[in-house]
């Protein structure tokens, strides 16, 4: 059939025959191409049209051709497969589903906005990190520390939030590591504490014994605790309490931020991924992004009608995302809105779970 021969020529990028479909010398190139494709569709042969780049005289004709294949139910799936396979650097097409394949989850940070602020409310402090910076820090899976110092009072924020069991265990450890304290060997600051009274109660006003009972009373009293921290216990003890609080504080923030990141990805059709191995036994992170991919292709085509850049110019999913975000109002970078501060109840839980991992006397 002559029409099938023309279809073969069109698929092989031999477009000279299109001159016979020209309506008038002043019409747009796409009008000529569309007239040919209308005939093909009318004859029920549109499924024979192959997707892919053509050597049209004007580059923007390609995007109009791509849109036709995308919106037509008959050619849509074949077109989507073609585009997905063209993004070979990080996209895999498998049985009609589209997967984003990564070597490192940190690559997902590229989907988040540069230059915005992530705070969920007003603050008198300096601007928060951008969505990209925050996502990069969390997904990198290194130690995340947003704040240099997370507590001004380790007594209130660490010691007093210990569970009864952990507080008792701490008292026991201290009583095992310390025997007695000679009051005369310390500064006059000791007289602003309960230590002299405890020593007197034990029968020797100059010597304090580190019984579990005495330790418990000293640790619970803020002034006495500060004295022990500054003059009796080691510097490592002070550092360990601050480290415990900082890690708990940032641990909660990290968990919350990670949930926000994954929730934002899921909201735009990027599903949870799984770690696996590829054919070369290399570790990869694979995510089903079929829903997101369809939105991306639609947004790219609609925003690039009249432009020379087309889908064939891309082999990397993230480059295509960046290009589309720059031009489309329907597809944009992702924005995080997170709290500056963690849930205090969760911080307490973290402290109690990890306290003795950090403690140094």
C-alpha positions, 0 to 999 in steps of 0.5 A, a space after each residue: 500500500 502506498 500509504 504504508 510506504 510513506 509511513 515507512 519513509 516518515 519513520 526513517 526520517 525521509 521527509 521529502 514526500 511531505 511536499 505533496 501534503 502542502 496546502 499553500 506556500 505560506 502554511 506552517 510546517 506542522 500544518 503539512 505534517 498534521 495533514 499527513 498524520 490525519 490521513 494516516 489516522 483516518 486510515 487506521 494506521 496511526 499505530 504504525 507511526 514510530 516516535 522519535 526525532 525527525 529532521 523537521 525544518 523547524 525544531 519546534 515542529 518536533 514538540 507538536 509531533 510529540 504532543 500528538 503521539 502523547 495525547 493519542 491513546 493509540 500511540 501514547 504507550 509507545 511514545 512514553 516507552 521511547 522517551 523513557 528509554 531515551 533517558 537511559 542514564 537513570 531511567 528504566 522502563 519495565 513492563 509499562 512501569 517507569 523506574 528511577 535508578 540511582 546509585 545514591 539517594 542524595 541525587 533526589 535532592 536535585 528535585 528540591 528548590 534552590 534558594 527558598 527557605 524551609 521554615 514553617 513559621 517566622 523566626 528571629 534567627 537567620 534564614 533557614 537552609 533551602 529545600 535543596 540544601 536540607 534534602 541534600 544534608 539528610 539524604 547524604 546520610 552523614 551526621 546532620 547538625 543544624 545547630 552548633 549548640 542545642 542546650 544551655 542547661 544539661 541538668 534540665 535538658 538531660 539529667 532531669 529527663 532521664 527515666 527513673 530506671 536510667 536515673 537510678 542506673 546513673 546514680 549507681 555508676 557514679 557511686 561505684 566510680 567515686 568513693 568519698 569527697 573531702 570538702 576542704 579540697 574544693 572551692 568555697 562554691 561547695 558551701 552553696 550546695 547540699 554537699 556539706 549537709 549530706 556529709 553532716 548527715 552521714 556523721 562527718 562534716 568534712 567527708 561526703 560518701 558517694 552512696 546511691 542516696 547521696 548521689 541521687 540528691 546531689 544530681 537532682 539539685 541544680 546547684 550541686 549538680 553544677 558544682 560536681 560537673 565543674 569541679 568533681 567530674 571530668 571534662 569528658 562527663 560535661 562533653 558527653 552530656 552535651 553530645 547526648 543532647 545534641 545527637 538526640 535533638 538532631 536525631 529527631 530533626 533528621 527523622 522528621 525532615 526525612 519523613 517530610 522529604 519522602 512525603 513530598 516525593 510521594 505527593 508528586 508520584 514518586 514512590 518509595 524505593 528499594 535497594 537492590 543490585 543491577 546486572 553488574 551486581 552494583 548496589 542501586 536505589 530503584 523508585 517507581 516514578 510512573 505517575 510523576 513521569 507522565 506529569 513531567 512529559 505532559 508539562 514539558 511538551 505543553 511548555 515547549 510548544 514553539 521552542 526548539 528544545 525537545 525530549 530527544 535532547 535529554 538522556 538524564 531524568 534530572 536534566 529534563 526535570 530542571 528544564 521543565 521546571 524552568 518553563 512550566 507552571 504545572 511542574 515545579 521544584 519541590 518545597 519543604 516546610 519543616 519546623 525549626 525545632 524537634 518534638 521535645 517528647 521525642 528528644 526525651 525518648 532519644 536521650 533515654 535510649 542512647 544516654 549510656 552510649 555517650 556517658 563518660 565519667 
